[in-house]
Amino acid sequence: MAERHGAVTMKGAPLTLVGNEVKEGEAAPDFEALSNDLQPVTLSSYRGKVIVLSSVPSLDTPVCDMETRRFNQEAANLGDDVAILTISMDLPFAQKRWCGAAGVTRVTTLSDHRDAAFGMAYGVLIKELRLLARAVFVVDREGVVRHVQLVKEIASEPDYESVLKAVKACL
């Protein structure tokens, strides 16, 4: 399995990402993660929609909280043809609790804790922490990756405007 040392940092310290690096123009790899009610969910079940895949280290951290709330707000303006999935290694129970407390209803949270299938398929699994790096992927209706944003410092927020621009270009 591919490893990329120093691809991201945490407070300046380099970390190693494990998995296949996904690039724009490639077919989005399918994966299976768990919903908040412990049901398996695949990327292919969203085929026909524009999909935002937002990977975060943990919803219980300030930046991940802000990012997911922001995407929840943006979802209201994007319509039903866009699915926003936030994926973390948090347990489904913790994700469900967080969504309820945060009032997040337009973003679907998925847990990669069981197999790290998403993390490995998208090359965002942090070897040293077994958490996901902060990254955003935009997938068009045909399942092609149209935008990739790996946030170098995992304590930083993504560039929301470039993500939204990519989503709108796919609609």
Residue pairs with C-beta under 8 A, 6 or more apart in sequence:
1 18
1 19
1 20
1 120
2 18
2 19
2 20
2 21
2 123
3 16
3 17
3 18
3 127
4 16
4 17
4 21
4 123
5 14
5 15
5 16
6 14
6 15
6 16
7 15
7 16
7 17
7 133
7 150
8 14
8 15
8 17
8 126
8 133
8 134
8 150
8 151
8 152
8 153
8 154
9 15
9 152
9 153
9 154
10 129
10 153
10 154
10 155
11 153
11 155
12 153
15 126
15 127
15 128
15 129
15 133
15 154
16 126
16 127
16 128
17 123
17 124
17 125
17 126
17 127
17 133
18 119
18 120
18 123
18 125
18 126
18 127
19 119
19 120
19 121
19 122
19 123
19 124
19 125
20 29
20 120
20 121
20 122
20 123
21 123
22 28
22 29
22 121
22 122
22 123
22 137
22 145
22 148
23 145
23 148
24 145
24 146
24 147
24 148
25 144
25 145
25 146
26 144
26 145
27 143
27 144
27 145
28 43
28 51
28 53
28 137
28 139
28 143
28 144
28 145
29 43
29 121
29 122
30 42
30 43
30 44
30 121
31 42
31 43
31 112
31 117
31 118
31 121
31 122
32 40
32 41
32 42
32 115
32 117
33 40
33 41
33 87
33 110
33 111
33 112
33 114
33 117
33 118
34 40
34 41
34 92
34 110
34 111
34 113
34 114
35 41
35 92
35 108
35 110
35 111
36 92
36 93
36 95
36 96
36 99
36 109
36 111
37 92
37 96
38 92
41 108
41 110
43 51
43 53
43 139
43 143
44 143
46 83
46 85
47 141
47 143
48 141
49 81
49 82
49 83
49 141
50 81
50 82
50 83
50 138
50 139
50 140
50 141
50 167
50 170
50 171
51 82
51 83
51 84
51 85
51 137
51 138
51 139
52 71
52 82
52 83
52 84
52 85
52 136
52 137
52 138
52 139
52 163
52 167
53 85
53 87
53 118
53 122
53 135
53 136
53 137
53 138
53 139
54 67
54 68
54 71
54 84
54 85
54 86
54 87
54 107
54 135
54 136
54 158
55 86
55 87
55 88
55 118
55 119
55 122
55 124
55 132
55 133
55 134
55 135
55 136
56 63
56 64
56 67
56 68
56 86
56 87
56 88
56 132
56 134
57 64
57 88
57 89
57 126
57 129
57 131
57 132
57 133
57 134
57 154
58 64
58 88
58 89
58 90
58 131
59 65
59 68
59 86
59 88
59 90
59 94
59 95
59 98
59 109
60 90
60 94
60 98
63 134
63 155
63 156
63 157
64 88
64 134
65 98
65 102
66 157
67 86
67 134
67 157
67 158
68 86
68 102
68 104
68 107
68 109
69 102
69 104
70 157
70 160
71 84
71 86
71 107
71 160
72 84
72 102
72 103
72 104
72 105
72 106
72 107
74 84
74 160
74 164
75 82
75 84
75 106
75 107
76 106
78 84
78 167
78 171
79 171
81 141
81 171
82 167
82 171
83 108
84 106
84 107
84 108
85 107
85 108
85 109
85 110
86 107
86 108
86 109
86 110
87 109
87 110
87 111
87 112
87 118
87 132
88 95
88 109
88 111
88 112
88 131
88 132
89 111
89 112
89 113
89 116
89 119
89 130
89 131
89 132
90 98
90 109
90 111
90 113
91 111
91 113
92 111
92 113
95 109
95 110
95 111
96 109
98 104
98 109
99 105
99 107
99 109
110 118
112 118
112 119
112 132
116 125
116 130
118 124
118 132
119 125
119 132
122 135
122 137
124 132
124 133
124 135
124 150
125 131
125 132
125 133
126 132
126 133
126 154
133 150
133 151
133 154
134 150
134 151
134 154
134 156
134 158
135 148
135 149
135 150
135 151
135 158
136 147
136 148
136 149
136 151
136 158
136 163
137 145
137 147
137 148
137 149
138 145
138 146
138 147
138 163
138 166
138 167
138 170
139 145
139 146
140 146
140 170
141 170
146 166
146 169
146 170
147 162
147 163
147 166
147 167
149 158
149 159
149 162
149 163
151 157
151 158
